[in-house]
């Protein structure tokens, strides 16, 4: 049905030899759409890659699900672990945990810390603690072994603050649970522990605040006899909400906390930032859309005589409208297609390109010690590509409407009066 309009639209894109300016503006419009699409694909890919990598790091260092007893303390963690594993097939492994606030002292240097009492054998099945003591996966500072009795593992930033290394003996100062009647304050307890390992968790919070001991040592420090909670690894971390509801329904005296709830504000901020970047970069395509509008207006002005002849030969208003809309869409779609191909190729080769630019200008564009990644993480998601394509096409379509309606309103008598 639109063969006539399509043929004329394609013909109008090839301007006459005497007016190459319009052809140049057309190419600039195509390039503008292409640049906008490339920028959107690359930026969205990088932000999605960061999101995926950060989620993986958070999920690796925090358990997928924590389960607490409403009484406040869990006396028999093994029995509780077994009943929860029986209740939910999605639970892979679980481990007890005991949290203690303390001061750490080494060579007159003092730092606050959050000490986690764990069962080392069970803990390595639930979190990446054992992996964090190695130099695998581009870790730099991991070393040592999981803690035994009267031993402690420090986050590497915490160890740097204390100037402690593997083999150092540090003092752990905690508050005893007994109250002195006359002073009304808790009495401080000091226990010396040997540093058995340095953890590189690739998360600032864990590396600068947390330390780990085994459960018997945690009992010595806290004077508790049970544990605070059990935390679990699931078959799918994104099923944490579902498993939490199942456990709370089966055991009304337990309550749960998922990994997402622990990091909801941070992950929400990432999503908002990604959305904001999408909106901001869409303005690049919007600018290109204005170029398409100006290009079509110039073509309409140049082709007034042709439009008058077409109307005289019987071309209807909708046909003229379709003609110029198709012409604008040809510009926008060609720019979008070039941008999609260029954006995907650039996204998947972003690290070599960044390395070339860094070598050319002598600067480090992506400091791995800051971001904890050996390269820029990129993940091109089909859903993001679809949204970018849809946005580019819609903006292009809107940009064609004013010039197309202007062409329809041309009076053929006026257009041909002086011909």
N, C-alpha and C positions, 0 to 999 in steps of 0.2 A: 504494500500500500504506500509505503514511504520511499519507493525507489526514486521517484522524481525529485523529492525534497533532498534525499541523501546525495544524489548525483550533483544537484546544484550547490548544496552546502560544501561538498568536497571541492567543487570547482572554484567556489568563492575563496577558499583558503589559499589558493594559488593566485596571488595578486598579479595584475598586469605588469609587464616589464617596466612601464613608465612610473609605476608606484610601488617600488620595493619596500617602502617604509612600512606599509601595513603588514607585509610578510615578516619583516623584522619584529614588529610588535607582537605578532602571533607567536613567533619563536620565543620571545621573552616571556609571554604568558605561559607557554608550555613549560619553559624552564622554571618559572616561579612556582607552578604547581608541583613540579618534580622535586624542587629543593624542599618545599614544605613537607611533602610526603616522606622524603628521605630523612629529614630531621625528626619527624614524628616517629618513624619506625625505629631509628637508632636510639633515640632517647627513651621511648617506651620499652625497647628491648633491654637497655641497660638498667632501667629502674625495675623491670620485672626480674632481671637476673639478680640484682641486689636483693630484691624481696625474697626470691627463692633461696639464695645462699644464706641470708640472715635467718630465715625461718628454719633452715636445716641446722644452723648453728645453735639457735635457741632450743629447738627440739632435741638436739644431741646433748646439750648441757643440762636442760631441765627435763624431768620426767614428763611423760605425756599426761599423767593423771596422778594426783595426790589424794589419798583417802585418810580422813581423820575420824577419830572416835569422839562422840559428843561429850564423853566423860573427861576429855582433855589429855589422857595418857593411855597408851596401848601397852598392856603388861605382857601379853602373849602374841607377839608379832607373827610367829610362825603359823599359829592356828588361824589368825585373821588372814594371812596371805593365802593359805590353802582354800579357805572358804570363798574368797573373792575370785581366785583362779577357777574354781568349780562353777561359780555363778556366771562368769562371762568368758566365752571362748575367744574373745578378742584380746585377752590379757596374755602377753607372751612371758613376761617375767616381772617380779616385784622385789622390793628391798626396803628394809626399815630405814628411818632417818630421824636424827635427833639434832635439833638446832640450838646453838649456844652463842650468846654474845660474849665477847672476850676482848681483852687487851693483850697484844703480843709484844714482847720486849726482847731485843737483841742488841748488845753493845750500846746500851743507853739510848737506843732508838725504839720508840713506842708507836704502835699503830693499832687502831681498832680493827676488829675482824669479826666475821660471822663464821663460826666453826660448825661444820656439819659432821655429825657422827654417823658413819655408814658401816655396813658389812661389806668389806672390799670384794669378796667373791661374788656376792649377789649384785653389788653396785655396778660392776663392769658389764652386767647383762642388761642394765636399765639405762645408764647414761654413758657418756664418752669419757669418764674420768680416767680409765686406764689408757685410752688413746691420747688423752691430753698430756700424758707423761712421756710422750715420744715426740719425734720430729717428723712424724708422718703428716701428710696433707698440708705441707708448707708451714707447719709449726716451727718456730725458731728456738723457743726456750724450754720446751718440755724435756724433762729428764727424771731419772730416779724410779722409785717403785711405789706401789700402793702402801698405805700405812699399816703397820702392825701395832701391837700394844705399846703405848708411850712413844709413838711416832706421829708425825704430822706432815701433810702435804700442803704446800702454800701455792696460791696463785702467783704467777711470776712477777706481776707488778707489786704485789704485797711483799714478796721476797726481796725485790729491789729496794723498797722503802725501808725494810729492816736490815738490808745488806746481809741477807742470809743465803746460804747455799746448801746443797745436799750435804748432810753430815753436821751442819750447825746445830747447836743446842739452844733453843729459845725458851723463854719463860712465857707461860700462858696464865694470865691473871683473870679469874672469874669471881663472881659473887656467890658465896655459899648460901644455901637456902635457910640456914638457921639465923634467927634474929637475936641480937644482943639486947637484953632488956633495958640496960641503963642508957645505951646510946641510941637505941631504936633503929639501927642501921645494920645492913648485912656486912659480914666480915669477908674480906677479900681472901681468895685462895690462890696460891701460886704453884704451878706444876711445870717442871722442865721436860720438854719433849725434843726428840731428835728429828730433824727435817729429813724425811725419807724421799721426798720428791718435789719437783717444781712443775706445776700444771700450767699449760698454755691452752686455755679454753677458747681463745679467739673471741671472747666477749669481755668488754672492759669491766663490767660489774663482777664477773667471776674472777678475773685475773687480778683485780685490785682489792677485793673485799673478802673473798672466801678462802677458807682453809678446810682440810678434811682430816679426820681422825677415825679410828675404828670405834665400834660401839662400847667396848669395855673402857677405853680411854675417855670417851664422852661421858660415861657414867661417873668416872672419877672427877671430871671437871664440873659436872652439873649436880652431882649427888642425887641423880634420878635413877630409877630402877627400870623404867620402861622406855618407850620411844614416843616421839611426837606424832608420827604418821608413817604410812607406807606409800611409796610411790612406784608407779608401774609403767612399763613399756607396752604399747599396744601394737596390734598388727597394722593399724593405720592411725597415725596421730590425729587425723581429721575426723576420726570417729570418737574422739574423746568425750564430746558432749553426750553422744548416744550412750556410751558405756557408763558415763557418770550417772545418767538417769536410771539405767538398769541397776546399778549398784545401790543407789539411794532407794529405789523401789523395793529391792530385795532385802536390804538391811537399813531400816529406818533410823537406827542408832548411829549410822555413819553419815558423814557429809563429805563432799568431794570438791576438788578445785582442779581445773584443767590448765594445760600449758598456755592456752590462748587467753584465759582469764588473767593469768599472771603477767601477760605482756600485751593486754588489750590496747592500752593507750599508745604504746610504741608502734604496734602493727597498724593501728588505726591511723596514726600519723603518716606512715608510709603510704597507705592507700590514698589519703587526702593529698599528699604531695604528688603522687602519680597523676591523680585527677587534675590537680592544678597545672602540672606541666603539660598535660594533654590540651587543656583549654588555652593555655598561653601559646603553645606552638601551633595550635589551629589558626591563630591569627596570621601566621605566615601564609597558609593556604587562602585565608580571607583576602589578604593583600593581592595574591595572585588572581583571585576571583574578580577583584576590581580591575585588574589588568585585562581580564577577559571581557568585562563589561565595556571598557574603553575601546578595546579592539573591535568588538562587534558594532559599537556606535560608529566608529570610523568606517567600517565596511558598509553599514547601512547608508551612511552619507555618500560613500563612493558609488554605491549600487542603486541610487535612487532611480536612475533611468531604467536600469534592468528590472527593478521591482515594478515600475509603472508598466513596462512591456509585459511582464508576467501576469499582472492583474488584468491588462487589456486582453491577453490571450485566454483568460478564463481561470487563472490561479485564484483560489479562494483565500480569504483571510486566514483561516486555520492552517492552510497549506504554507503560506508565507511565515506564519508564526512557527510552525514545525521546522521550517527550513533553517531559521536563525537559531532556534533552540538546539537543533542537531549540530549546527556549526560550532556553537559554544561547547556542546558536549564532546565533540571531536577533539577540541583543544584540551578540555579538562581531562578526558579519559586518556588521551595520549600522554599527557603530563603525569597523570596518576600511575599509568602502567610503567612509564620510565622510572618514576619515583619508587614504585614497589620493587622493581628489579634492582635498582641501584641501592635502595635502603637495605634490602635483605642481604645483598652481597657485602655492603659496607659493614652491616651489623655482625656478620659472621667472620669478617676479617678485620674487626675493629682493633684488636690487640696488635697485629702487625702494623697497621696504619698508625696507631698511637706510638708504637716503638720507633717507627720511621720519623715521625714528627719530633719525638723526644730526642732522637739522635741528631736531627737537623738543627734544633734550637738549643740543644744541650740542657734540657730540663726533664725532670721526672714527672710525667703527666699523671701517673697512678702509683703512689707510694704504697707498696705492699705492707710496710710496717704499720701504716695507719689503717688501711682497710682490711688487712688480714687475708687478702686474696692475692694470688700470684699474678693475676691479670684482671682486666675489666670483665666482670660477669655479664654475659648477654644471654637473654632468652627471648627469641621471637615467638610470640604466642599467636596462633591463628586468629583467636578472638580479637586481639589488639589490631591485627592487620585488617580484619573485616571492618572494625570500627573506623579505622583511618581511611580505608577505601570509601566507605559509606559517607563519611564526613566530607571528603574531597568531592565526591560526585554530587552530593546535595548542595554544597556551596557553589559548585560550578553551575548546576541547574538554576539556582536562584539568580546567579549573575547574568544569565542569558535572558531573563524575563523582560527587563526594561527595554533592551535593544530590540527584542523580537516584537514586543507590542508597539514600539516606535515604528518599526517597519510596516506593521499591519495598518497603522494610521496614515501612512503616506497615500495621498490622493493621486491616482494615476494621471488624471488630467493635469494637475500641477506639475507632476514629475516630467511629463512629456511636452509641456506647453512650448518650450523654447527649442525643442529638438527638431 
